[in-house]
Amino acid sequence: MFWPPCQTDPCAILRSVSCHSRVPQQPAHGPWRRAVPSGCALDFVPFGASAPAVDALIERYRGSRERSEMTRDSGRTPLVEVLLLGGVGEFGMNMMAVRCGPDSLLIDAGVMFPGPEHFGVDLVIPDVRSLAGELGRLSALVLTHGHEDHIGAVPYIWDLIDGPTYGTRLTLALLERKLAEHGCDTAGRLVTVEPSETVTAAGLDVEFVQVAHSIPDSVAVAIHTPAGTLLHSGDFKFDQTPLDGRPTDTHRLADLGRRGVLALFGDSTNAAQPGHSGSERYVEPALEEIFAGAPRRLVVTTFSSSLHRLQLLVDLADRFGRQVAFVGRGVVENAELAARLGYLRLPAGLQIAETDVAHWPPEKVLCIVTGSQGEPFSALARMAVGAHRHVRLETGDVVVFSARAIPGNRHAIDRLMNHIARRGARVVDEPSKRVHVSGHGSEEDLKLLLSLISPRCFVPIHGEYRHLTHHARLAEQVCGESVTVLLAENSDRICFDESGGWIGEPVRAGRVLIDGTRSGQVADEVLRDRRHLAVDGVVVAVLAVNAHGGGIEQATELITRGFVLDEPTEALLDAATGRLRALAAEASVEERTDQGVMGERVRVELQRFFRKRCGRRPLVLPVILEI
């Protein structure tokens, strides 16, 4: 397994730790490995271990270190390069490029939703435009499934793709709708494929393998290259009883493994979750119990793209005599699209419009709504505060959260649940009843895939770094010394030839911040200004100057927003206004009639005044009006 190079000899450290230190109790299986600040990776042996045990571990590290050195650029010429552009070391923004010769093949192009530090930013995508020299000609795009973190960035790079986009029927239908919203021309550029089909893209044979996930029509992708076969797992789990009757194709995966796979790029989302990920059918008993016991209106929120969950809810509503209303743009559009394509079966007369919900007895209605992540303007969020025009939550209603909390959203979800409880409704979520199962494979699923494939190289992807390291250890546990684990991150270049793989020189893979409907790099200074505004507020100084004589035409004005003070605001602003008048009087006629010069003097003087007077640094925006 590749670990960052260590400056200190681990052999000496191991002997020292074993002989002189007390260490945490090791787990039941294998030695306890821990990353230390120096960048080393240590295996701790039990206190007082025998000398042979320590020597054996030292020999293992010597061999591991030799293999680690081989995983870095060793002067070999790669036949194929894989550039990791997103989704490796983080959740979302999944994208990687496979380059062979002058052409590159993109696999997925997803978005990531911004964190609280990205003020006013709506989406984050990989910066593909700056990598033109590294990628060569982007001659094709291959999509594994239709989730936003895999297709959301496509409209923003559509003009860069000089060739077809391949995907399954549902995936391309979701993408086509998105591209139409952005005004992208798709004529002749979307190519529908079926699982088990093979196409030629970027000069490589690309095979699609059926996998089970929370959205139908998901696939893994096998790229047959001159160096060997690269297998991208996509998002997957081993569900042998899926609602659509299309389980992961273990037979084809095993066949690929028998034929030989050079490298497996594996989904690490649930690498730290023990056991198997449950079948979608596992949530049916809990939901059935809720349907049977709900005295009034039943509201269920889930991911709008979880079409298997939508189908299960529709089936239960039909069984328990409830009408179904889809509420919220995302779920309405996805349900309509899925029903039109045959991925969602809606019995005639079962669906009602959200405008009709109030006309039906509450105990006869199921509302499937958006807002499972606490989004502030979602349908459920508006219901929770009584602001939805057509659906109101009342005492006795039951609200079910049938979705996991995406990291970072827990606080918003808890706040939403509290609003719902204040309206007298009962909240049911996954910890209290099994109303959600993940669409990603857990430990045993990942170990099964590794056993089927037996790759020569393994690259964990799709997850934060802790998930990648856990997945890497699973690969070592399953495949032993036969696998080279390449623990990489975004911007890493993975190189392959017939003899194996290694990590080459990284690329400069930046990010593009999407602000509203605009695309482009939101500069660092823009984010700095937004943080500045959030912390210290803004002061607008308005000064009217006679354009000819340079005199002050009327009283100056200071306008503040988000500027919280310890002393009375009025007194402080009066003092600041006085200082502004004095500044204008001190300035020469030439300065007062030069907007740029006068504006800069006003900005500097007011910043100095507020910093000295109250220790604050508001953003000062001077407005010099020429009258």
C-alpha positions in Angstrom: 0.0 0.0 0.0 1.3 3.4 -0.9 1.8 5.8 2.1 3.6 9.2 2.0 7.3 8.7 2.4 8.6 8.8 6.0 11.7 10.7 7.0 12.3 8.5 10.1 13.2 4.9 9.8 10.0 3.0 10.9 12.0 0.0 11.9 13.7 1.9 14.7 10.4 3.4 15.8 8.7 0.0 15.8 11.4 -1.5 18.1 11.1 1.5 20.4 7.4 1.4 20.6 7.3 -2.4 21.2 9.9 -2.4 23.9 9.2 0.8 25.8 5.6 2.1 25.1 2.1 1.2 26.1 -0.2 1.4 23.1 -3.9 1.2 22.6 -5.4 -2.3 22.6 -5.3 -3.7 19.1 -8.5 -4.7 17.4 -9.5 -8.3 16.9 -8.2 -8.6 13.4 -4.7 -7.6 12.4 -2.3 -5.0 13.8 -3.4 -1.5 14.6 -2.2 1.0 12.0 -2.2 4.7 12.6 -1.1 7.7 10.6 1.2 9.9 12.6 2.0 13.6 12.0 5.3 12.9 10.4 3.5 11.2 7.5 4.6 7.7 8.6 2.3 4.8 9.0 2.9 2.6 12.0 1.7 -0.9 12.9 1.6 -1.2 16.7 2.3 -4.6 18.2 1.2 -5.7 21.6 3.2 -4.5 24.6 6.0 -6.9 25.3 5.7 -8.7 22.0 8.4 -11.3 21.2 11.5 -10.3 19.2 10.5 -12.5 16.2 7.1 -10.8 16.0 8.8 -7.4 15.9 11.4 -8.6 13.4 8.6 -10.0 11.2 6.8 -6.6 11.3 10.0 -4.8 10.4 10.5 -7.0 7.4 6.9 -6.3 6.3 7.6 -2.6 6.5 10.9 -2.9 4.6 8.9 -4.7 1.8 6.1 -2.2 2.1 8.5 0.7 1.8 10.1 -0.8 -1.3 6.7 -1.2 -2.9 5.8 2.4 -1.9 8.9 3.7 -3.7 7.7 1.8 -6.8 4.3 3.5 -6.7 5.9 6.9 -7.2 7.1 8.0 -10.7 10.0 5.7 -11.4 10.9 7.0 -14.9 8.7 4.5 -16.7 6.7 5.6 -19.6 2.9 5.1 -19.0 0.7 3.6 -21.6 -2.4 5.0 -19.9 -2.9 7.8 -17.4 -5.8 8.4 -15.1 -6.3 12.0 -13.7 -8.4 12.2 -10.6 -10.2 15.5 -10.9 -12.8 15.3 -8.1 -14.5 13.1 -5.5 -11.3 11.6 -4.1 -10.8 12.8 -0.6 -14.3 14.5 -0.5 -17.9 13.7 -1.2 -19.3 15.0 -4.5 -17.8 16.5 -7.6 -17.0 13.0 -9.0 -14.9 13.1 -12.1 -11.9 11.4 -13.5 -10.2 11.3 -16.9 -8.6 8.4 -18.7 -5.9 9.5 -21.2 -4.4 7.2 -23.8 -2.4 9.0 -26.5 -3.8 12.4 -27.6 -7.4 11.7 -26.5 -9.1 11.6 -23.1 -12.2 9.9 -21.9 -14.1 11.6 -19.0 -15.9 9.4 -16.5 -18.7 11.3 -14.7 -18.9 15.1 -14.2 -20.5 15.9 -10.9 -21.0 18.9 -8.7 -20.3 19.4 -5.0 -22.5 21.5 -2.8 -20.6 24.3 -1.1 -19.7 24.5 2.6 -20.5 27.4 4.9 -17.2 29.1 3.9 -18.4 29.6 0.3 -20.6 32.6 0.7 -23.1 33.0 -2.1 -21.7 30.0 -4.0 -24.3 27.5 -5.3 -22.2 24.7 -6.7 -18.6 23.6 -7.0 -17.2 21.8 -10.0 -13.7 20.7 -11.1 -11.8 23.2 -13.2 -11.5 21.3 -16.5 -10.8 24.3 -18.7 -7.4 24.9 -17.1 -6.3 21.3 -17.8 -6.5 21.4 -21.6 -2.8 20.6 -22.0 -3.1 17.6 -19.6 -6.3 16.2 -21.0 -5.7 16.6 -24.7 -8.8 16.2 -26.7 -11.9 15.3 -24.6 -13.3 13.0 -27.1 -16.1 11.3 -25.0 -17.9 11.5 -21.7 -19.1 8.3 -20.0 -21.7 8.5 -17.1 -22.3 5.8 -14.5 -25.7 7.1 -13.3 -27.9 10.1 -13.0 -27.2 11.6 -9.5 -26.1 15.2 -9.3 -22.7 14.4 -7.9 -22.1 12.5 -11.2 -23.9 14.5 -13.9 -24.4 18.0 -12.4 -21.3 19.6 -13.9 -22.0 18.5 -17.5 -23.7 21.7 -18.6 -20.8 23.8 -17.5 -18.2 21.8 -19.5 -20.5 20.8 -22.4 -18.6 23.0 -24.9 -15.3 21.2 -24.0 -16.5 17.7 -24.9 -15.6 17.0 -28.5 -17.5 13.8 -28.9 -20.5 11.8 -27.7 -21.8 11.3 -24.2 -22.6 7.8 -23.3 -25.1 6.7 -20.6 -28.1 4.5 -19.9 -31.6 5.6 -20.8 -32.6 7.1 -17.5 -29.2 8.8 -16.9 -29.4 10.5 -20.3 -33.0 11.5 -19.8 -32.1 13.3 -16.6 -29.0 14.9 -18.3 -31.0 16.0 -21.3 -33.5 17.8 -19.1 -30.6 19.5 -17.3 -28.9 20.5 -20.5 -32.1 21.9 -21.9 -32.4 24.1 -18.8 -29.0 25.6 -19.6 -29.7 26.0 -23.3 -27.2 23.4 -24.5 -27.5 21.9 -27.9 -27.7 18.1 -27.6 -28.4 17.2 -31.2 -26.7 13.9 -32.0 -24.4 14.0 -29.0 -26.3 11.7 -26.5 -25.7 8.0 -27.1 -27.9 5.5 -25.1 -26.2 2.3 -24.0 -27.5 -0.8 -22.3 -25.7 -2.8 -19.5 -23.4 -5.4 -21.1 -22.9 -3.2 -24.2 -19.4 -2.2 -25.3 -18.6 1.0 -27.3 -15.4 2.5 -28.6 -14.7 5.9 -27.1 -11.4 7.9 -27.2 -9.9 4.9 -29.0 -10.7 2.5 -26.1 -13.3 -0.2 -25.7 -15.6 0.8 -22.9 -17.9 -1.8 -21.4 -21.0 -1.1 -19.2 -21.8 -3.5 -16.4 -25.1 -3.5 -14.5 -24.9 -2.6 -10.8 -27.6 -2.0 -8.2 -27.8 1.5 -6.6 -30.5 3.8 -5.2 -31.3 5.0 -8.8 -32.1 2.7 -11.7 -29.9 2.2 -14.7 -26.6 2.5 -12.8 -23.5 0.9 -14.3 -19.9 0.1 -13.6 -17.5 0.9 -16.4 -14.7 -1.4 -17.7 -12.2 0.4 -19.9 -10.0 -2.0 -21.9 -6.7 -0.2 -22.5 -3.3 -1.2 -24.0 -2.0 -1.6 -20.4 -4.9 -3.7 -19.2 -8.5 -3.4 -18.0 -9.5 -0.5 -15.7 -12.7 -1.1 -13.8 -14.6 1.9 -12.4 -17.2 0.6 -9.9 -19.5 3.6 -10.1 -21.9 3.8 -7.1 -23.0 0.3 -6.3 -24.1 -2.3 -3.8 -24.9 -6.0 -3.9 -28.7 -6.1 -3.7 -30.0 -9.5 -4.7 -33.7 -8.5 -4.4 -33.9 -5.0 -6.0 -37.3 -3.6 -6.7 -36.6 -3.4 -10.4 -35.3 -7.0 -10.6 -31.9 -5.8 -11.9 -29.2 -6.8 -9.4 -25.5 -6.2 -9.7 -24.1 -8.4 -12.5 -21.8 -10.6 -10.3 -21.3 -13.0 -13.2 -19.8 -10.4 -15.5 -17.7 -8.9 -12.7 -16.3 -12.4 -11.9 -15.6 -13.0 -15.6 -13.7 -9.7 -15.7 -11.7 -10.8 -12.7 -10.9 -14.1 -14.3 -9.7 -12.4 -17.4 -7.5 -10.0 -15.4 -8.1 -6.5 -14.2 -5.2 -4.1 -14.0 -6.8 -1.6 -11.7 -10.1 -1.3 -9.8 -11.3 2.2 -8.9 -13.8 1.5 -6.0 -16.6 3.5 -4.4 -15.5 4.2 -0.7 -18.6 5.9 0.6 -19.6 3.2 3.1 -16.1 1.7 3.5 -16.3 2.2 7.3 -19.8 0.7 7.7 -19.6 -3.0 8.8 -21.7 -5.7 7.2 -23.7 -5.6 4.0 -25.8 -2.7 2.8 -29.4 -3.7 3.0 -31.7 -4.3 0.1 -34.2 -1.6 -0.7 -36.9 -4.1 0.4 -35.5 -4.0 3.9 -37.2 -0.7 4.6 -40.7 -2.0 3.6 -41.6 -3.5 7.0 -40.9 -0.3 8.9 -42.7 1.8 6.3 -45.6 -0.6 6.2 -46.0 -0.3 10.0 -46.0 3.5 9.7 -48.6 3.4 7.0 -50.8 1.1 9.1 -50.5 3.3 12.2 -50.6 6.8 10.8 -53.9 8.4 12.0 -53.8 11.4 9.7 -51.8 12.7 6.8 -48.5 11.0 6.0 -45.6 13.0 4.7 -42.4 11.3 3.5 -39.3 13.1 2.4 -36.5 11.4 0.6 -34.0 12.1 -2.2 -36.0 13.0 -5.3 -33.7 10.8 -7.4 -34.3 7.7 -5.2 -36.8 6.2 -7.7 -36.8 2.8 -6.0 -37.9 4.4 -2.8 -40.6 6.4 -4.6 -41.9 3.2 -6.2 -42.0 1.5 -2.8 -44.0 4.4 -1.3 -46.4 4.5 -4.3 -47.0 0.7 -3.8 -47.7 1.1 -0.1 -50.0 4.1 -0.7 -52.0 2.0 -3.2 -52.2 -0.9 -0.7 -53.3 1.3 2.2 -55.8 3.4 0.2 -54.0 6.7 0.2 -53.8 9.1 -2.7 -50.2 10.2 -3.7 -49.2 13.9 -4.1 -45.7 14.8 -5.1 -44.7 18.1 -3.6 -41.6 20.1 -4.5 -40.1 20.7 -8.0 -37.4 18.1 -7.8 -39.6 15.2 -6.9 -42.4 16.3 -9.2 -40.1 16.5 -12.2 -38.3 13.2 -11.5 -41.6 11.3 -10.9 -43.0 12.6 -14.1 -39.9 11.7 -16.1 -39.6 8.3 -14.4 -43.3 7.5 -15.1 -43.0 8.5 -18.7 -40.0 6.3 -19.2 -41.5 3.4 -17.3 -39.2 3.5 -14.3 -42.1 4.4 -12.0 -45.4 2.6 -12.0 -48.3 4.8 -11.0 -51.8 3.1 -10.9 -54.4 5.1 -12.7 -56.2 7.6 -10.4 -53.7 7.3 -7.6 -51.8 10.6 -8.1 -53.3 13.9 -7.1 -52.0 17.4 -7.5 -50.6 19.3 -4.5 -53.4 21.8 -5.0 -55.9 19.1 -4.3 -54.3 17.8 -1.0 -56.5 20.0 1.2 -59.7 18.6 -0.5 -59.0 15.0 0.6 -59.4 13.5 4.1 -56.0 13.7 5.8 -56.0 9.9 6.5 -56.4 9.3 2.7 -53.3 11.2 1.6 -49.6 10.5 1.2 -47.4 13.5 0.4 -43.9 12.7 -1.0 -41.9 15.9 -0.6 -38.5 17.5 -1.1 -36.4 18.7 1.8 -34.8 15.7 3.4 -31.6 17.7 3.9 -33.2 20.7 5.6 -32.9 22.9 2.5 -34.4 26.3 3.6 -36.7 26.8 0.6 -37.8 23.2 0.1 -41.4 22.1 0.2 -41.0 20.5 3.6 -39.2 23.5 5.1 -42.2 25.7 4.0 -44.7 23.2 5.4 -42.8 23.2 8.7 -43.2 27.0 9.2 -46.7 27.1 7.8 -45.6 28.9 4.6 -46.7 26.3 2.0 -49.6 27.4 0.0 -51.3 24.0 -0.4 -50.1 21.7 2.4 -50.2 22.5 6.1 -48.9 20.3 8.8 -51.3 19.7 11.7 -51.4 17.8 15.0 -51.5 14.1 14.3 -49.7 14.2 11.0 -46.6 11.9 10.6 -43.5 13.1 8.8 -40.9 10.4 7.8 -37.3 11.3 6.9 -36.5 8.4 4.6 -32.9 9.6 3.7 -29.5 9.7 5.3 -28.1 13.0 6.5 -25.4 14.2 4.1 -22.3 15.3 6.1 -22.7 18.9 7.1 -26.5 19.0 7.0 -27.3 17.5 10.4 -27.9 20.9 12.0 -30.3 22.1 9.3 -32.2 18.8 9.5 -32.5 19.0 13.3 -33.8 22.5 13.1 -36.4 21.4 10.5 -37.5 18.5 12.7 -38.0 21.0 15.6 -40.2 23.2 13.4 -42.2 20.1 12.4 -42.6 19.1 16.1 -43.8 22.6 17.0 -46.7 22.1 14.6 -47.8 19.0 16.5 -46.7 16.5 13.9 -44.7 13.3 14.8 -41.2 12.9 13.2 -39.9 9.5 12.3 -36.3 9.2 11.1 -33.8 6.4 10.3 -32.3 6.0 13.8 -35.7 5.4 15.4 -37.0 3.0 12.7 -35.4 1.5 9.6 -36.9 3.8 7.1 -33.7 4.2 4.9 -31.0 2.0 3.5 -28.0 3.2 1.6 -27.4 2.7 -2.1 -23.7 2.3 -1.5 -21.9 -0.9 -0.6 -20.7 -1.4 3.0 -17.6 -3.4 4.1 -18.8 -6.8 3.1 -20.0 -5.6 -0.3 -16.6 -4.0 -1.0 -14.8 -7.1 0.1 -17.0 -9.2 -2.2 -16.2 -6.9 -5.2 -12.5 -7.1 -4.4 -12.7 -10.9 -4.2 -14.5 -11.1 -7.6 -12.1 -8.8 -9.3 -8.7 -9.5 -7.7 -7.2 -6.4 -9.2 -3.4 -6.0 -9.6 -3.8 -2.3 -8.5 -6.5 -0.7 -6.4 -7.4 3.0 -6.1 -10.1 3.9 -3.6 -12.3 6.8 -4.8 -15.6 8.5 -3.9 -15.2 9.4 -0.2 -13.3 11.5 2.3 -9.8 10.5 3.1 -10.8 8.4 6.1 -13.1 6.4 3.9 -10.3 5.9 1.3 -7.8 4.7 3.9 -10.4 2.3 5.3 -11.1 0.9 1.9 -7.4 0.6 1.2 -7.0 -1.6 4.3 -9.9 -3.8 3.1 -8.1 -4.3 -0.2 -5.0 -5.3 1.6 -7.0 -7.6 3.9 -8.8 -9.3 0.9 -6.0 -9.3 -1.7 -2.9 -9.4 0.4 0.5 -8.9 -1.2 -1.0 -9.5 -4.7 -2.4 -6.0 -4.9 -0.7 -2.6 -5.1 -2.9 -0.1 -3.3 -2.5 3.5 -4.6 -3.9 5.8 -2.0 -4.5 8.9 -4.0 -6.3 12.2 -3.8 -7.7 14.9 -6.1 -5.2 16.1 -8.6 -3.1 12.9 -8.5 -2.1 11.3 -11.8 -2.2 7.5 -11.8 0.1 5.9 -14.4 -0.2 2.4 -15.9 1.9 0.1 -18.1 1.8 -3.7 -18.6 3.7 -4.2 -15.4 1.5 -2.2 -13.0 0.6 1.2 -11.8 2.2 4.1 -9.9 1.4 7.7 -8.9 3.0 10.2 -11.3 3.4 13.9 -11.1 0.1 15.6 -9.9 -1.9 17.9 -12.1 -3.1 21.4 -11.1 -6.8 20.5 -10.8 -8.6 23.6 -9.4 -12.2 24.3 -8.9 -14.8 26.5 -10.4 -17.4 28.1 -8.2 -20.9 28.5 -9.7 -22.6 31.6 -8.4 -26.3 31.7 -9.3 -26.7 31.1 -13.0 -23.2 32.3 -13.8 -20.2 30.0 -14.3 -16.7 31.0 -13.8 -13.9 31.2 -11.2 -15.2 33.2 -8.2 -12.0 35.0 -7.3 -10.5 34.7 -3.9 -11.0 38.4 -3.3 -14.7 37.9 -3.9 -15.0 35.3 -1.2 -12.9 37.4 1.1 -15.3 40.3 0.6 -18.2 38.1 1.3 -16.6 36.8 4.5 -15.8 40.3 5.4 -19.4 41.4 5.0 -20.7 38.5 7.0 -18.4 39.3 10.0 -18.0 43.1 10.0 -20.9 44.4 7.9 -20.8 47.2 5.4 -20.8 51.0 5.6 -21.8 53.0 2.5 -20.5 56.6 2.6 -22.4 59.0 0.2 -20.8 62.3 -0.6 -22.3 64.8 -3.1 -19.8 67.1 -4.8 -20.3 70.0 -7.2 -18.7 68.9 -10.4 -17.5 72.4 -11.3 -16.6 74.2 -8.1 -15.8 71.2 -5.9 -18.1 72.3 -3.1 -20.1 69.9 -0.9 -23.7 70.2 -2.2 -25.6 68.5 0.6 -25.2 66.7 3.9 -23.1 63.5 3.8 -24.9 60.3 4.5 -23.7 57.0 6.0 -25.7 53.8 5.5 -24.9 50.7 7.4 -25.9 47.0 7.1 -24.8 44.2 9.4 -22.7 46.5 11.5 -23.2 45.6 15.2 -21.7 48.0 17.8 -21.1 48.0 21.5 -21.9 51.8 21.8 -25.0 53.6 20.6 -25.0 53.5 16.8 -26.4 57.0 16.3 -23.6 58.6 18.3 -20.9 56.7 16.5 -22.4 57.5 13.0 -22.7 61.2 14.0 -19.0 61.2 14.8 -18.1 59.4 11.6 -20.2 61.8 9.6 -18.4 64.7 11.2 -15.0 63.2 10.3 -16.2 62.7 6.8 -17.2 66.4 6.5 -13.9 67.4 7.9 -12.1 65.3 5.4 -14.0 66.9 2.6 -13.2 70.3 3.9 -9.5 69.5 4.1 -9.3 68.1 0.6 -8.3 70.4 -2.3 -10.7 71.2 -5.1 -8.8 68.9 -7.4 -9.2 66.0 -5.0 -12.9 66.6 -4.4 -13.6 66.7 -8.1 -11.6 63.5 -8.8 -14.0 60.6 -7.9 -11.2 58.0 -7.7 -9.0 60.0 -5.4 -11.8 61.3 -3.2 -13.4 57.8 -2.9 -10.1 56.2 -1.8 -9.5 59.0 0.8 -13.0 58.4 2.2 -12.5 54.7 2.3 -9.2 54.8 4.1 -10.2 57.5 6.6 -13.5 55.7 7.6 -11.7 52.4 7.9 -9.2 54.0 10.2 -11.9 55.8 12.2 -14.0 52.6 12.9 -10.9 50.5 13.7 -9.7 53.0 16.3 -13.1 53.9 17.7 -14.7 50.5 18.1 -12.2 47.9 16.9 -14.3 46.9 13.8 -13.4 46.6 10.2 -16.5 47.1 8.1 -16.3 47.1 4.4 -16.5 50.8 3.4 -18.0 51.6 0.0 -17.6 55.3 -0.9 -20.1 56.7 -3.3 -19.0 60.1 -4.7 -21.9 61.8 -6.5 -21.1 64.6 -9.0 -23.9 67.2 -9.0 
